């Protein structure tokens, strides 16, 4: 965003420049590049954990200005449109393998997968020094959120949650009008939504069914307890999915540290 001819990148550059001048004066070794400055002409190399469903729009949102260099999804069929669109990107099923093999090639990671794995995947990325964009909900517990915040601070990475719905121009203008008192002193607000628009509640586990060859059910479960796959989960999740995002039967805190290299 630019105001009065100055952009955020401009101020970022100024801050780095101030720290780039060594005590001995110009000509010494310290440089902007050594401080991590990236020219406005350079593109970020981005990897995505998740490529189907909502992940597709997150990836396409970065594509016009950045490089999509690696993609990961446990469901080849759902990910196929993005895999085809970004045919030069490296393809993986296991995000751990992707992060280890592509570590030197990526700057940032998008995490858009079932939410019970958000904190796990984001932590793996940050531990490798990668900046992360994590879709909402950020985590399942306050403890997980605190762990993510501590990890981000430890590895000095930039982070963002997928709250872009509140970052658009209309929402910002509305907030500014209220803050400026344009409609008077607001003392009460009534808000409503049509969400969720998909069926809720899972009274009984549906009957098991064969796992499709294009889908890795074990990797999808991640830190969750083992349970049979069923294609009857579909009514309880988004219309274009065949897998329920109902979540794990054990918490991330109890499993993450004990099963960091699960199965």
N, C-alpha and C positions, 0 to 999 in steps of 0.2 A: 504494500500500500504506500502511495506517495502523496505527501502533502507539502506544498510550498517548495517543490523540487527536490525534497530529501526523502529517500526511501529507507526502509529498515536495513537493507543491505548496505546502504551508504554509511549509516551510523555504526553498523557492525564492522565495516572496513576501517572507520576512523578509530574505533577502540583497539582493533588489532594493530593498526599502524602505530599508535602511541606506544604499544608494548613491543613493537618490532625493532625500534631504534636501540641498539646495544649501548651500554655505558661507554664503550670505547669509540663510539661514533659510527658513521656509515662505513661500509666496507667490511665490517665484522660478519661473523657467520650467521647470527640469528636472522630470520626472514619471515615474511608473511606465510609462506608455504609451510615452514616449520611449525608455525603457530596454528596450523589447521585452516587457514583462510582459503576459501574456494572462490575463484573468479566468477563473476556473473555469467561469463561465457561458458563455464564448465557445467556439466550436468551431473546430478547425483545418480549413482548406480543403486537401484532399488530391487530388493527381493520381496516376494509375497508368500506368506504362509496362508494358504487358502486361495483358490482361483475361481471357484464357481460361486453362484448366488451373489450375495452382497459384495464379496471380494472382487468380482468382475468390475463393478463400478468404481471401487476404490483404486484398482489398478489403472483403469482407464483415466481416472482423474489425475494420475501422475504422468501418464504416458506422453501428453503433448509437450512437456518441458523437461522430463527426466528420462533416464535409461532404465528399462525393465530388463534386468539381466538374469534373474532366476525365479522360477515359479514352483510352488509345492502344493499338492493337493492329494488327498487319499482316495478321491473318486475321479478316475480318468474320464468318465463319461460326462460328469457335470463340469469338469474343468476344460473339456475339449475346445469350446469356443475361444477361450482365452489362450489355451495352448497353441491353437492354430493362428490366432491373431498375432501373438508374440512368438513366432516360430523359432527365432534365433535365441531365445532365452533358454537357459538350462532347465531341465524338468526333473522334479523329484516327487516322491511320495512322503518321505520321512523328513520333517523339517530339521531334525538334528543332523542328519547327513548333509542336507543342503547348507546349513550354517557352518559346518566344519569344512566342507569342501570348497565353498564359495567365500569363505571369510575374507580373503584378500581382494575379492572382486566387488564387494558390496559396501555401501555406506549406510543404508537404512533398510528397515524391514517393516512391511505392512502385516498386521496380524488380524485376519478376518476369518475366524473359524468358530465352531461352537464354543460358547462362552466359558464352559468349565475348563477349557484349555488356554484361555487368554493369558492368565498370569504365568503359566508354565512356559509357553512359547515366548512371551515377551521377556521373561527372565533369561532364557537361553540366548536370545539376541543381545540383550544389554550386557551380559557377561562377556560377550565377544566384542564389546565396544561399538555396537550398532545402535543407531538412533531408531526409535520405534513409533509407529502409529498403530494404536490398538483400538479396535472397534468397541463400542459400548455393548453390554456393561463391561466396565474395565475389569472387574473381578467379582468373586462370590462373597467375600467377607472383608471386613475392615482390616483384618490381619493381613490378607493378601495385598490390599492397597498399600498398607504401610511397608510391606516387603518390597513392593515394586518401587515405591518412592525412595527407599533406602538404596536399592540397587541402582536406580537412575543417578542418584547423587554419588554413589561410590565410583561408578564408571564414567561419570561426567558426560552423559548422553542427553540429547534432546528428545522429549517425549510428547505425545499428544493422544488424547482419547477421541474417538469418533463422535464428536458432538457438533459436527458441521451443520446440523439442522438449526443450531442457534447462532451460527456465524454468518448467515446470509445478510444481505444489505437491509431487507425489510425488517428483520428482527432487530438489528442494530438501530435502525431509525426509530422504531417503536420504543426501544429502551431509552434512547436519547431524549425523545419527546417527554417521556414520563420523568426522567431525571431532571429535565429542564423545567418541570412544572407546567407544561403547556396545557394540560387538561386538569390542572388543579392538584390538590393534595390527595393522592390515591390512598384510601384506607381499606379497601376491600376489592378482591379480584375473584371473579368466577371463571374457571377454565374447565374445558371438557375435551374429550378425545374419543375417537372411534376405535382406538387400539385396546386390546389386541383384536385383530379382525379374523384370527384363526381360532379353531376350537381349543378349549382349555380343559385340562384335567385328563388323567390317564388312569381310569379305575382299575384296570387289570393289564398285566403285560400281555401283549398279543402273542399269538402262536409263532414259534420260530419258522424261518424260511431260509432257503439257501442263500449264501452271500454271493452277489454278482461277481464275476471274474474281474470286472473293472474297478472293484471297490475293496479297500483294505480295512475291514471292520476292526481288526486289532489295533491298527494305528489310529483309527477314529476314536476308539475308546480311550486311548492315551492313559491318563492316570485313574480313570474310572474303573470300578470293579467289573470283572468279566460278566457278560450276560449275552444271551443269544441274539443274533441279528433277526430282524423281522421287517418285511416290506409293508406291514400293516401300521407302522408308526406314522405314515404319511399324513393322516388327517390331523395329527397333533403338532404339525410344524408347517413351515411355509409351503405354498402350493407347488413350487418347483423342486421340492426336495423329497427324498424317499427315506430320510433318516431323521429320527426325533432328536431334538437338542434338549431333551429333558434333563440332562446333566448327570453327574456321577452320584453313586450312592455312598461315596466316602469323600471327605473334604480334601482340598488341595494341601492344607497344612499337614494333615496326617500322612499324605502319600508322597508329596513332592520330594521331600528330603530323603525318604526311604527308597523311592523308586525313580530316581532321576534318570536311570537308564532302563526304564520299564521294558519287560519282556524282550 
